[in-house]
């Protein structure tokens, strides 16, 4: 019975650790994604952002690449 409790505790610990690792990874991806950062839902949203002078140039280049349908990182 003790072995079962130890095994369940280890599995639960691994699940909790994976939850926080995945959560942190998604948070970092969301910070780096211009789609999430500017809440782009359509090509029209991207076009409006391309014409917005307050958008940083690096983000504007990424939005333009996505608007033109170019693949890449």
Buried (B, 14 or more C-beta within 10 A) or exposed (E): EEEEEEEEEEEEEEEEEEEEEEEEEEEEEEEEEBBEBBEBEEEEBBBBBEEEEEBEEEBBEBBBEBBEEEEEE
